Amino acid sequence: MNMQAILKQAQNMQKDMLKAKEEIDNSIFIGESSLVKVEVYGTKQLKSVKINTEQDIEADEIEMLEDMLMVALNSAFKEVDKLTEEKMGKYTNIPGLF
């Protein structure tokens, strides 16, 4: 393989990586617990938080609500990580790439 072909292949791979990363960044991931639903972007920025208002929340249940938020957010972030690994993992084992 000549150097020109190698460079062309590397440029195509770079375009594919950037496209995959942009797709992930623009995706919305949902994390839920029994009281809370969150939506985050692939950049791990919070888009929205919804609290289930069908259940009454007393002042002493705030700590539980905080825990539920943490569970929902961590769930959404795991979805981001999962898709990132699926789409970007194939690029991490290429010698000399990074």
MDTraj code that builds the backbone (N, CA, C; nanometers):
import mdtraj as md
import numpy as np

residues = "MET ASN MET GLN ALA ILE LEU LYS GLN ALA GLN ASN MET GLN LYS ASP MET LEU LYS ALA LYS GLU GLU ILE ASP ASN SER ILE PHE ILE GLY GLU SER SER LEU VAL LYS VAL GLU VAL TYR GLY THR LYS GLN LEU LYS SER VAL LYS ILE ASN THR GLU GLN ASP ILE GLU ALA ASP GLU ILE GLU MET LEU GLU ASP MET LEU MET VAL ALA LEU ASN SER ALA PHE LYS GLU VAL ASP LYS LEU THR GLU GLU LYS MET GLY LYS TYR THR ASN ILE PRO GLY LEU PHE".split()
xyz = np.array([
    [0.0846, -0.1176, 0.0000],
    [0.0000, 0.0000, 0.0000],
    [0.0896, 0.1246, 0.0000],
    [0.0605, 0.2190, -0.0865],
    [0.1440, 0.3386, -0.0896],
    [0.0976, 0.4409, 0.0132],
    [0.1814, 0.5398, 0.0366],
    [0.1552, 0.6402, 0.1389],
    [0.0281, 0.7198, 0.1077],
    [0.0041, 0.7486, -0.0184],
    [-0.1153, 0.8227, -0.0598],
    [-0.2420, 0.7475, -0.0181],
    [-0.2441, 0.6173, -0.0398],
    [-0.3607, 0.5358, -0.0043],
    [-0.3793, 0.5312, 0.1478],
    [-0.2701, 0.5225, 0.2204],
    [-0.2773, 0.5197, 0.3666],
    [-0.3336, 0.6510, 0.4191],
    [-0.2880, 0.7621, 0.3657],
    [-0.3389, 0.8928, 0.4072],
    [-0.4867, 0.9080, 0.3744],
    [-0.5252, 0.8630, 0.2577],
    [-0.6666, 0.8695, 0.2170],
    [-0.7525, 0.7867, 0.3127],
    [-0.7053, 0.6667, 0.3469],
    [-0.7773, 0.5793, 0.4393],
    [-0.7883, 0.6444, 0.5779],
    [-0.6819, 0.7087, 0.6224],
    [-0.6832, 0.7759, 0.7524],
    [-0.7810, 0.8937, 0.7512],
    [-0.7853, 0.9678, 0.6419],
    [-0.8793, 1.0799, 0.6310],
    [-1.0234, 1.0303, 0.6328],
    [-1.0499, 0.9225, 0.5623],
    [-1.1853, 0.8665, 0.5624],
    [-1.2248, 0.8180, 0.7015],
    [-1.1305, 0.7562, 0.7714],
    [-1.1573, 0.7076, 0.9059],
    [-1.1847, 0.8252, 1.0004],
    [-1.1082, 0.9334, 0.9834],
    [-1.1282, 1.0516, 1.0667],
    [-1.2678, 1.1098, 1.0423],
    [-1.3116, 1.1163, 0.9178],
    [-1.4457, 1.1653, 0.8861],
    [-1.5524, 1.0769, 0.9501],
    [-1.5321, 0.9457, 0.9430],
    [-1.6274, 0.8518, 1.0036],
    [-1.6341, 0.8703, 1.1550],
    [-1.5188, 0.8903, 1.2170],
    [-1.5149, 0.9107, 1.3621],
    [-1.5881, 1.0389, 1.4009],
    [-1.5636, 1.1455, 1.3282],
    [-1.6289, 1.2724, 1.3584],
    [-1.7797, 1.2634, 1.3382],
    [-1.8208, 1.1919, 1.2350],
    [-1.9641, 1.1735, 1.2089],
    [-2.0283, 1.0932, 1.3225],
    [-1.9619, 0.9863, 1.3665],
    [-2.0145, 0.9036, 1.4758],
    [-2.0226, 0.9855, 1.6050],
    [-1.9205, 1.0642, 1.6339],
    [-1.9191, 1.1462, 1.7551],
    [-2.0298, 1.2511, 1.7499],
    [-2.0507, 1.3124, 1.6343],
    [-2.1570, 1.4119, 1.6203],
    [-2.2945, 1.3478, 1.6400],
    [-2.3109, 1.2269, 1.5866],
    [-2.4374, 1.1553, 1.6040],
    [-2.4637, 1.1265, 1.7520],
    [-2.3613, 1.0842, 1.8224],
    [-2.3747, 1.0569, 1.9662],
    [-2.4069, 1.1858, 2.0415],
    [-2.3322, 1.2920, 2.0122],
    [-2.3518, 1.4189, 2.0826],
    [-2.4930, 1.4735, 2.0646],
    [-2.5531, 1.4503, 1.9488],
    [-2.6863, 1.5039, 1.9204],
    [-2.7995, 1.4092, 1.9609],
    [-2.7656, 1.2915, 2.0080],
    [-2.8674, 1.1964, 2.0530],
    [-2.9151, 1.2333, 2.1931],
    [-3.0359, 1.1915, 2.2248],
    [-3.0924, 1.2135, 2.3579],
    [-3.1080, 1.0780, 2.4256],
    [-3.0609, 1.0689, 2.5490],
    [-3.0644, 0.9460, 2.6260],
    [-3.1541, 0.9674, 2.7473],
    [-3.2307, 0.8643, 2.7819],
    [-3.3270, 0.8746, 2.8904],
    [-3.2861, 0.7835, 3.0050],
    [-3.2915, 0.8381, 3.1244],
    [-3.2690, 0.7607, 3.2458],
    [-3.3915, 0.7770, 3.3340],
    [-3.4340, 0.6667, 3.3960],
    [-3.5553, 0.6735, 3.4774],
    [-3.5379, 0.5991, 3.6081],
    [-3.6071, 0.6503, 3.7084],
    [-3.6264, 0.5787, 3.8332],
    [-3.7753, 0.5908, 3.8628],
    [-3.8189, 0.5432, 3.9759],
    [-3.9636, 0.5408, 4.0013],
    [-4.0253, 0.6800, 4.0113],
    [-3.9505, 0.7796, 4.0543],
    [-4.0046, 0.9143, 4.0701],
    [-3.9532, 1.0151, 3.9682],
    [-3.8465, 0.9807, 3.8981],
    [-3.7769, 1.0796, 3.8171],
    [-3.7471, 1.0250, 3.6777],
    [-3.7585, 1.1138, 3.5788],
    [-3.7166, 1.0827, 3.4425],
    [-3.6266, 1.1970, 3.3971],
    [-3.5081, 1.1636, 3.3465],
    [-3.4161, 1.2655, 3.2967],
    [-3.3822, 1.2369, 3.1513],
    [-3.3519, 1.3426, 3.0806],
    [-3.3033, 1.3309, 2.9437],
    [-3.1708, 1.4050, 2.9359],
    [-3.0708, 1.3395, 2.8765],
    [-2.9400, 1.4013, 2.8604],
    [-2.8963, 1.3857, 2.7147],
    [-2.8157, 1.4812, 2.6719],
    [-2.7556, 1.4723, 2.5389],
    [-2.6330, 1.3815, 2.5459],
    [-2.5857, 1.3391, 2.4317],
    [-2.4663, 1.2559, 2.4261],
    [-2.3428, 1.3244, 2.4803],
    [-2.3482, 1.4548, 2.4931],
    [-2.2380, 1.5308, 2.5528],
    [-2.2438, 1.5259, 2.7053],
    [-2.3445, 1.4553, 2.7573],
    [-2.3718, 1.4399, 2.9002],
    [-2.4190, 1.5711, 2.9635],
    [-2.4811, 1.6551, 2.8815],
    [-2.5469, 1.7742, 2.9333],
    [-2.6930, 1.7410, 2.9561],
    [-2.7446, 1.7889, 3.0659],
    [-2.8826, 1.7623, 3.1035],
    [-2.9773, 1.8397, 3.0135],
    [-3.0765, 1.7691, 2.9580],
    [-3.1781, 1.8332, 2.8743],
    [-3.3022, 1.8634, 2.9556],
    [-3.3493, 1.7645, 3.0318],
    [-3.4695, 1.7873, 3.1119],
    [-3.4751, 1.6934, 3.2306],
    [-3.5512, 1.7362, 3.3314],
    [-3.5784, 1.6563, 3.4502],
    [-3.7284, 1.6599, 3.4722],
    [-3.7898, 1.5447, 3.4834],
    [-3.9331, 1.5355, 3.5112],
    [-3.9516, 1.4579, 3.6407],
    [-4.0292, 1.5144, 3.7311],
    [-4.0593, 1.4479, 3.8572],
    [-4.2042, 1.4023, 3.8515],
    [-4.2262, 1.2766, 3.8839],
    [-4.3601, 1.2189, 3.8828],
    [-4.4434, 1.2865, 3.9909],
    [-4.5375, 1.3705, 3.9489],
    [-4.6181, 1.4466, 4.0452],
    [-4.7414, 1.3705, 4.0913],
    [-4.7592, 1.2500, 4.0405],
    [-4.8725, 1.1696, 4.0844],
    [-4.8529, 1.1187, 4.2269],
    [-4.7294, 1.1192, 4.2715],
    [-4.6994, 1.0760, 4.4076],
    [-4.6656, 1.1992, 4.4909],
    [-4.7269, 1.2094, 4.6073],
    [-4.6977, 1.3215, 4.6966],
    [-4.5589, 1.3039, 4.7565],
    [-4.4850, 1.4124, 4.7575],
    [-4.3501, 1.4088, 4.8123],
    [-4.3467, 1.4989, 4.9347],
    [-4.3181, 1.4393, 5.0468],
    [-4.3078, 1.5128, 5.1722],
    [-4.1672, 1.5708, 5.1843],
    [-4.1533, 1.6685, 5.2709],
    [-4.0243, 1.7337, 5.2900],
    [-3.9161, 1.6347, 5.3312],
    [-3.9531, 1.5353, 5.4116],
    [-3.8529, 1.4389, 5.4573],
    [-3.8161, 1.3375, 5.3481],
    [-3.8840, 1.3418, 5.2360],
    [-3.8527, 1.2508, 5.1261],
    [-3.7594, 1.3137, 5.0230],
    [-3.7115, 1.4341, 5.0516],
    [-3.6213, 1.5032, 4.9596],
    [-3.4942, 1.4211, 4.9368],
    [-3.4407, 1.3622, 5.0423],
    [-3.3190, 1.2812, 5.0273],
    [-3.3437, 1.1643, 4.9325],
    [-3.4608, 1.1024, 4.9449],
    [-3.4951, 0.9927, 4.8542],
    [-3.5050, 1.0445, 4.7098],
    [-3.5642, 1.1605, 4.6919],
    [-3.5758, 1.2195, 4.5588],
    [-3.4382, 1.2495, 4.5006],
    [-3.3482, 1.2987, 4.5833],
    [-3.2114, 1.3237, 4.5378],
    [-3.1454, 1.1941, 4.4922],
    [-3.1669, 1.0865, 4.5670],
    [-3.1124, 0.9569, 4.5277],
    [-3.1721, 0.9092, 4.3957],
    [-3.3024, 0.9309, 4.3785],
    [-3.3688, 0.8913, 4.2547],
    [-3.3148, 0.9701, 4.1356],
    [-3.2877, 1.0979, 4.1560],
    [-3.2268, 1.1782, 4.0499],
    [-3.0901, 1.1235, 4.0120],
    [-3.0125, 1.0877, 4.1126],
    [-2.8804, 1.0336, 4.0872],
    [-2.8896, 0.9023, 4.0085],
    [-2.9818, 0.8161, 4.0461],
    [-3.0008, 0.6881, 3.9762],
    [-3.0398, 0.7134, 3.8307],
    [-3.1340, 0.8034, 3.8089],
    [-3.1812, 0.8313, 3.6728],
    [-3.0703, 0.8925, 3.5877],
    [-2.9966, 0.9869, 3.6438],
    [-2.8866, 1.0488, 3.5687],
    [-2.7781, 0.9471, 3.5355],
    [-2.7394, 0.8667, 3.6323],
    [-2.6370, 0.7657, 3.6068],
    [-2.6832, 0.6659, 3.5016],
    [-2.8104, 0.6330, 3.5018],
    [-2.8650, 0.5422, 3.4013],
    [-2.8536, 0.6032, 3.2618],
    [-2.8879, 0.7299, 3.2495],
    [-2.8781, 0.7968, 3.1198],
    [-2.7324, 0.8065, 3.0745],
    [-2.6424, 0.8385, 3.1665],
    [-2.5013, 0.8481, 3.1314],
    [-2.4448, 0.7132, 3.0872],
    [-2.4918, 0.6049, 3.1460],
    [-2.4482, 0.4722, 3.1034],
    [-2.4922, 0.4440, 2.9608],
    [-2.6108, 0.4921, 2.9244],
    [-2.6579, 0.4757, 2.7868],
    [-2.5684, 0.5528, 2.6896],
    [-2.5258, 0.6726, 2.7295],
    [-2.4322, 0.7502, 2.6469],
    [-2.3037, 0.6714, 2.6286],
    [-2.2487, 0.6203, 2.7384],
    [-2.1237, 0.5447, 2.7327],
    [-2.1374, 0.4196, 2.6469],
    [-2.2516, 0.3523, 2.6569],
    [-2.2749, 0.2303, 2.5803],
    [-2.2745, 0.2597, 2.4302],
    [-2.3465, 0.3626, 2.3882],
    [-2.3512, 0.3958, 2.2461],
    [-2.2162, 0.4467, 2.1977],
    [-2.1479, 0.5229, 2.2822],
    [-2.0149, 0.5712, 2.2455],
    [-1.9203, 0.4546, 2.2232],
    [-1.9230, 0.3559, 2.3100],
    [-1.8374, 0.2382, 2.2937],
    [-1.8732, 0.1623, 2.1668],
    [-2.0035, 0.1478, 2.1394],
    [-2.0458, 0.0767, 2.0189],
    [-1.9966, 0.1465, 1.8928],
    [-2.0081, 0.2778, 1.8889],
    [-1.9748, 0.3517, 1.7681],
    [-1.8270, 0.3878, 1.7579],
    [-1.7627, 0.4137, 1.8702],
    [-1.6252, 0.4619, 1.8671],
    [-1.5231, 0.3548, 1.9039],
    [-1.5681, 0.2453, 1.9643],
    [-1.4767, 0.1409, 2.0087],
    [-1.3924, 0.0813, 1.8986],
    [-1.4477, 0.0761, 1.7790],
    [-1.3724, 0.0162, 1.6679],
    [-1.2505, 0.0999, 1.6284],
    [-1.2465, 0.2248, 1.6724],
    [-1.1335, 0.3114, 1.6390],
    [-1.0230, 0.3103, 1.7442],
    [-1.0476, 0.2503, 1.8590],
    [-0.9508, 0.2586, 1.9679],
    [-0.8376, 0.1572, 1.9571],
    [-0.8523, 0.0544, 1.8778],
    [-0.7488, -0.0480, 1.8691],
    [-0.6656, -0.0371, 1.7434],
    [-0.6581, 0.0805, 1.6860],
    [-0.5792, 0.0996, 1.5655],
    [-0.4422, 0.1543, 1.6048],
    [-0.3373, 0.0752, 1.5805],
    [-0.2030, 0.1178, 1.6210],
    [-0.1616, 0.2487, 1.5531],
    [-0.1037, 0.3372, 1.6310],
    [-0.0539, 0.4625, 1.5777],
    [-0.1584, 0.5687, 1.5553],
    [-0.2846, 0.5388, 1.5887],
    [-0.3898, 0.6379, 1.5638],
    [-0.3830, 0.7495, 1.6672],
    [-0.3562, 0.7144, 1.7929],
    [-0.3493, 0.8163, 1.8986],
    [-0.2178, 0.8057, 1.9702],
])
top = md.Topology()
chain = top.add_chain()
for i, resn in enumerate(residues, 1):
    res = top.add_residue(resn, chain, resSeq=i)
    for name in ("N", "CA", "C"):
        top.add_atom(name, md.element.get_by_symbol(name[0]), res)
traj = md.Trajectory(xyz[None], top)
